[in-house]
């Protein structure tokens, strides 16, 4: 096992390293492992060990080799040099790893959209000559598993294409949970597509597995989450393990010091969200109906404003931003944007929105983002082909101008790439996400709509992204920023809108933009400024309903029947230290 890590300040090299690396060998270990992809060294002599009965985090900046290490442990990638051992066995293929009891949930949400939920869950479970379970048994098991994971009933016969990204993520996680022989569970950015409530349920499952004696590995960029859930963390940088932190040493300062190689101050950033200086409305929603039966939304966004949008999964906030971006159609009402003649123009499609200066960045890079068959270069600049072309109908592309845009955005977002002609899929998930963000910045839109843009990117890149967004709105542009991580709003958004049941439930401004009040709003407790577009009946909080002895539990909102959480926060501490102190479960009647 590793000795306790001591963070030292080497002023001459401006670098922070742990006093000792992992000197012992655990039940699971890799020793001096190398793995290269062409000239890129993904793993450059990694040493790593872990034991059963613990949750072990693998953390580091984008492109440091975290996902490659997970794939090596899973037998997906052969190594160039070194040794990998799981209880004395050496997995060299996914089949061998599965037989050894290794179950992996990969970073990309790998779902067959045209197949049903049950078929996606049990894909690969049957042998050639016989089936593990009858179809009826699979249906029953799928119903029970998905209700346990998602917290609500999911029809196992539903086609996956009709499901939201978080539910698709649960299906990929559920595959690993279905296996009876699982001894090692590897979760590669599995919480990235989940909201707060879903993440809590995943953590509960992870603790159950750990307590039963399994080894659980979590690869994540969410530092607050890994501090809460992990018993130990291995930090990687540039393909090398640079230190191991035990539970007592797991804090943001130590993690960031090892990840960046620099001494990080323990003081919290005192950035204050930029206040809107203009009363000029640039985009608005009028009587917008997100769901067929939801309360219409009326919203105005001003020039130079960055407005946050959030809500529990399945409450319509992601549908709202897609409608605002022209990606999805509404069920009524209009979306309007101010054109170059200072007149409001209605728009309904993505193309119309783009022509009016609106750009959209999706958090679902596989379905709505990257073009997997094209290069890194093409993925970043392809929207600019038409705008930079010259010679009229001949359409000669100005490659010199495009090269300048590519190099500028590559440097600005610190995107770690190989050759620009490499396929975009050769990049890590976080770097693919950065390419999507750079693509939008490169189009110079006046309104940027971001649907969980920081999903899968490391903390340093997030900080850089926030700085770029602040500069962007200072130049007179506007941003709509949806996020499932509440801490992302603090210091960035002066106003945050909380959605429930497909409509605006509450609005929080300035000092009320903090994790505890936002979370209370997400669970139905009015703490912000309120909204004129919310019906009065929706303002009754969950706690009021439960505390009223004359109220029957059937009166609780349908979406709250499965799991109702009442939260009590210590305002002196961060959300990551203790999110929920009490959980109340109410059975459906």
N, C-alpha and C positions, 0 to 999 in steps of 0.2 A: 504494500500500500504506500501511498505517497506521504511524505512528511508535510507538515503545515507549511504553507507558502508565506514567504516574507517578501513584501514589495520593497524594492530598493530604488533609490534615485541615483542613477549614473549620470551625473551632469555632463561629463565629458562626451558621452555618446547620446545623451538625451533619450535614454531608453530604459524601460522598466521590464525586468525579467523576474521570474520566480527563482527562489534560492535553490530549489531542487526540482527536477522533473521526476516523473514516475520511475522510481528505482526498482519497485517490486513487480511481480507478475501476478495478476488476478485470475479469476475464473475465465475471463475473456480478455484477450490482449492482442495488440499488433506490435510488431517489433521491427524498427528500422524499415518501414514500408515506403516504397517509392512507386509513384504512378504518374506517367507523363502522357499528354495528348499532343503529339508532334513536338514542338519546341516549348510547349507550356508544361511546367512541372506542377501538377495539381497537388501531389504529396511528395515531399522532399525529405524523407527520413523521419516519418512520424512514429512516435512511441506512445502507446495508449493502453491503459488497463482499467478494468472494471470488475465488479463482483455482482453476484446475484443478490437480490434483496435490497437493491438501491436504484434510485433514479439519477441517472448520470447525464448531465447536459454537455453538448458539444457546441461551442459558441465561437464566433469570430466574424470579421468583416466579410463582405461579399467577395467570392472568389478565393477564399483562403483554403478551401479543400474540405469543408465540413460535409457536404453532400457526397463528395467522392469517397470520404472515409466511411460514411454510412453504406454506400454501395459496395465497398470492399468487404465490410463486415457481412453484408447480405449475400455475398458471392456473385453479385451482378457484374462487377468489374474484376478482371484478373490483375494481379499486381506485377510490376516489373521486377521488384526486388523486395526481400523482407519476408516476414512470417505473420500469419494470422491464425489465431487459435481460439476455439470455443470449446471449453472443457476437453482439451486435448485433440479435438478434431479440426480439420482445416477446410472450411467451405470454399469450394472452387466454382460452384454454380448455384443458381437460385434453387434448383431442385434439391441439391445437397443441403443447402442452408435451410430449406423448408423441412427436410427430414430431420435435421438437427434441432428443430424447434424455433427457428429464427423467423419472425414475421416482421415485414417492413411496410410502412406506409410512406410512399415516396412524396416528394415535394409537389410534383404536378398532380392535379386531380385527374386520375386516369379512369375515365368512365366511358362506356359505350352508350352514346346518347340514344341510339335506336333500340336499345335493349331495356327490359324492365328492371325495377329495383331488385327483385329477387334474382334475376339472371346475372345482374352485375355483382351481387353479393357472393354468389356461389360459382362465379366463373373460375374455371380451373380446378374445382373441387372434385370433379368426377374423373375416374380413370376411363380408359378406352373401353373396357369390357363391362364395367358395372357402374352404377350410380351410388353415391354415398348415402343419399336420402331420396325418398320419393318426392314428387313435386308438391304433394300436399304437406309433407313434413317441412319442406323448404319454405313454403308459404307461411306456415305457422311460425317457424323459427325466425323468418325475416320480419314478420309483424312484431314479434316480441323484442327482437334486437333493436330495430329502428325506433320503436316507442321508448325503449330504455335509453337509447343514445340521444335521440332528438328531443324527447320530452313531449311528443305528440304523435298521434297515429299517422302513419304513412302507408298508403295503399301499396302493397308489394308488387302489384301488376302495373303501376304507373310507369310510363316511359321516362327514362332519366332526362331526356331533353326538356321535359316540362318542369323540372325541379330547379330550385335555386342553387347557387354555388355552395353555400354552407351544407345543404343536405347532401349534395354530391360528395362533399368532403367526408361527411359522416359515413357514406357508403364505403368509401375507400378504407376508412378506419374500421368499419364493421367487418370487412373481409378478414382483417388480422384477428379480430376478436372471436371469429367463428371457429378458428382452428383449436382443436382440443390439446394438441401437443406443444403449444407455444410456451417457450421458456425465456426467449429473448424478444422483446418488442422494441422496434426502432421506429421513431416518429420523426420524419424529416419535415419540419415546418408545417406540421399537421394542424396547428391552431391558427395558422395565418388566415384561413378562410372562415374561421369561426368567430362569432360575436362573444361578448363577455359571458353571457349566460351559458352558451354551449361550451366555452372553454372551461368553465367551472365543472361541468359534468364530465368533460374529458379528464380533468385533473383528478376527480374522484375515482374514475376508473383506473388511472395510472397508480394511484395510491393503493387501490385494492390489489392490483397486480404485484406491486412491490412487496406488499405485506404478505402475499401468498408465496414469496420467494423468487419471483421472476426478476430478471434484469431489464430495466426500462431505460432506453436512450432517447433523449429529446434533442433534436437539432432546431434551434430557434434564434431569431433576432430580437425577440421581445424580452429584454433584460428583466423588466419587472416580473414577468411570468416565471422565468427560469429561477430567479432568486427565491420565489415563493415555493416552487414545486421541487427543486433539485436538492439532492443530498450531496452532490459533488459536481464540479464543472471542469472540463478540460478546455482551455482556450487555445485557439489556433490562429496563426498569422503567416501568410505567404507559404502555405503548405507544410508548416512545421508546428508541432505542439510547443507552446511557449510557457505553459504553466498549468498547474492544477490547483483549484481552490476547494477546500472543504466547506461544509455548511456554515461554520462559524466565520469564515473569511469571505463568504459570498455576499458581496455588496457591489453597488454600481461603480464606486470609485476603483476598486481592485480590478473588476472586469474590464472597464474602459482603459485602465492603465496597461493591462496586458494586451488588449486588442489593438491598441494604437501604438504601443511602444513608447508612450509619453506619460509623464507624471500628470495625473488629472486631479484638479482641485476638488475637494469634497463639497465646496459651496454650490448651492443650487443656482441655476441660471435665473437672473432677475429680469429677463426679457418681458416686456409688456406688449400685449397685442396692439397692433396699429389701429388707431381710430380713423373712421371714415371722415374725410374732410369735405366731401362734396355731397350735396343734396340731389344731384342729378341721377335719376333712375336710368339704368342702361338695359336691364332685362327684368321682365315681370311675368308672373303667372296669374291669370285672372279666372277665378272659379274653376280651377284645375281639379278634375276628378281623377285621382290616382287609381282607385279601385271602384268598381261599379256602385257599391253602397257606401263609400267613404264620404266624409264631409269635404266639400270643396276647399281647395287651398288658394289663398290670395297672398302673394308674396312679391315684394319689390327689392331688387338688389341695386345698390348705388355704385357709382364710379369710384374706384379705389377701395372697394370693400372686399373683405375676405370673410365669408360666412360659413360656419360649420353646420353639418347635417349629421344626425346620428339617430339611433333607435335600436331596440332589440331586434334580432333577426326575424324577418317575416312581418315587419310592421310597415313596409312600404317606402322607407327612406331611400332604398336603392332604386326602386321603381321611379320615385320622384326625380332623382338626379338624371336618370336615363331619359325620362320624358323631357326634362329641361335641356338635355343635350341633343334631342332629336333622334335618339337611338330607339326609343320606344314610344308607341302611341298612347295618348291619354284616353279616358272614357268620357271626356267632356271638358269644356273650357278651352282656354287658349294660352299659348306661350308667345311672348312678343319680345323683340329686341330692338334697340335703337340703332338705326342704320347711319351711314355717313352723312345723310341729309338731316339728321336729328329728328327723324320720324320713326314711330314704332311700326315694325313690320312683323306680321305673324309668320311662324314657321312650324313645320311638322316633321320634317325628315332630317336625317344626319347631313345630307348634302346641302340642304337649305341652311342649316345651322352653321356649317363650315363656311359657306359663302358670305354669311353675315358676321363672321369673326368669332365663332364659338368653336373651341376645341375640347375634346373629351379624352380622358385617360381612364381606362378600366383597370380594376384590380384583378380581373379574370384574364390574365395575359394569354392563356391558351386558347380561349374561345373568342375573346373580343380584342386581343392585342397583337401579339406577334404574328408574323407571316413565316411559318417554320421552314418553308422551302426556299426562302430568300436569305441573302447574306446579311450580316450586321449592318453594312453600309446601306443596302437597299431598304432594310426595315426602318432606318432612321430618316432617310431623305426622300423616300418614294412619294410622299404627298407634295413635295416641292418640285417634282418634274415639270408639271404644267406651269407653275408660277415663275420658274427660272428659264423656261424655254425661250428661244429667240428665233428670228427669221420667219415670223408669222406662221402660216400653215405647215411649213417644213418642220417646225418644232424641234430645232436643234437644242439639246439640253446644255446648259451652261455648267459643265462639270467643274470648272474652277471655282465657281461660286458655291456649288454643292460641297466640294471638298473642304472649303472654308467653314461651312456650317457644321459639317461632320466633325472636324477637328475641334472646333470651338465647343460644341456640346459634349464631346467626349471628355474634354479637359474640365469643363464646368461641373459635370456630375461625377467626375472621377470614375468613368466606366472602364473596368478592367477587361481588355479584349486581346485577342490574338491578331491575326490579319483581318483587315476589314472585309475581305472576300470570304471569310469563314461563315458558315451558316450561323444564324442567330441562336440556334439551339445548342451551339457549342459553348455558349456562355452559361454561367450559373443563373439560377432563377432570379436572384436579386439584380444581376446585371442586365438580364432581359427586361426587367421592370424599369430599370433606368433608361434603357433604349427607348421604351415607350414614352416615358416622361420627356426625354430629349426630343423625340419626334414632335411632340406638341409644342414645346418651347420654340423649336425651329420654325414653326409656322407663324409665329408672332401674332397669336390671336389676341383679341381684346377682352375675351371672357374665357376663362379656363375652368372646366368642370371636371373634378377629380373624384373618382369612385374608389376609395380606399387605395390611393396611389402608393402608399408606403408599405404595402403588403409584400413581405419577403426581402426588404432591404435593411441593411444594418444601421446601427444607431448614428454613425458618423455621416452616412449618406442622408439619413433623415434630417439631421441638423443642417446639412448643406441645402437640402430641398426647402426647408423652412426659410432659410435665408434668401434663397432665390425667389420664393413666393412673396416674401416681404418686399423685396426690390421690385418685383413685378407689379404689385398693387401700388407701390409708391410712384410708379410711372403712370398711374391713372387707369390701370387695368383692374379687372374684377375676378374673384375666385369663389367658386362653390366647392367646399372641401368636405367630402363624406369620409368618415373614419369609424372603425370599430374599436379603436384604441382611444379611450377618453383622454389620456394624458397628452395626446397629440394636439388637442385644441388649446391647451394652456399656453399662453404667451404667443399664440398664433392667431386665434379667432376672437374678436371682441364680441361676437354674437354666435350662438349655437342654437339651432332649431332641433327639437326632439320630436320624432314621429311615433305615433301609436295608432294602430288600426287604419293605416292608410291615409292619415291626415296629420297636420301639425297639432301636437298636444300642448307643447309649451315652448317658450323662448327664453333663453338665458343670456344675459349680457354682463360684460365686464367682470366684477369680482365674483359673480355667480357662476362663471365658467370655471368650474373645478370638478374633480372626479366624483365627489360624493353627491353634490346637488344634481349633476347631470344623470347619475345613476338612479337617483330617486325619481327624477322625471321619467326616465326610461321605464321604470316599474310602475308608473301611474300616479306618482305623488307630485302634486303641483308645487313647485318651489321657485319657478322663474317669474317672468313678467306676464305670462298668459298670452292668449292669441284670440283675436276677434273671429278667426276662421274655425274655432273649435266649438263644438256644441257643448252646452252646459252640462249635459249628462256625462260627458267624457271626463269631466274634471274631478269626479269623485275618486279619491285615492283608494288603493287596495287596503291600506291600513284602516281607513275609515270604515270600509265595508266589513272587515274582520272584527273590528272593535265594537261595532254595533250589535248588541246581543239580539236585537229583533230582526237582524238580517240573515236570511237563509243563505247557505253557501251556494245555492243555485243562482243567486243574484250576482255572484262574482263573474266578471267578464270571462267569456269562453276561453280566450287565449291565456288567461291566468289560472285556469282550473288545474292544469297539469302540475305546474310548479309555481309556487308563490314565494317570493323571497322578500323578507323585510330586513332592511339593512340599517346598521347602526355604526357610524364611522367615528373614529378618533381623528379629528381634523388636524392633529399634530403630525400624523403619519401619512405616508403615501398609500395610494390604493393598493400597491403591490404587497404591503406589509400584512394587511388583513382586510380583504375585500368584503367578505360577508361573515358576520359574527353569528348570525342565526338564520336557519333555513326552515321554512314551513312548507310541508307538502300537503296538498289538498286533493283527495281523490275525486274523480268525476262521479257524479250521481246519475 
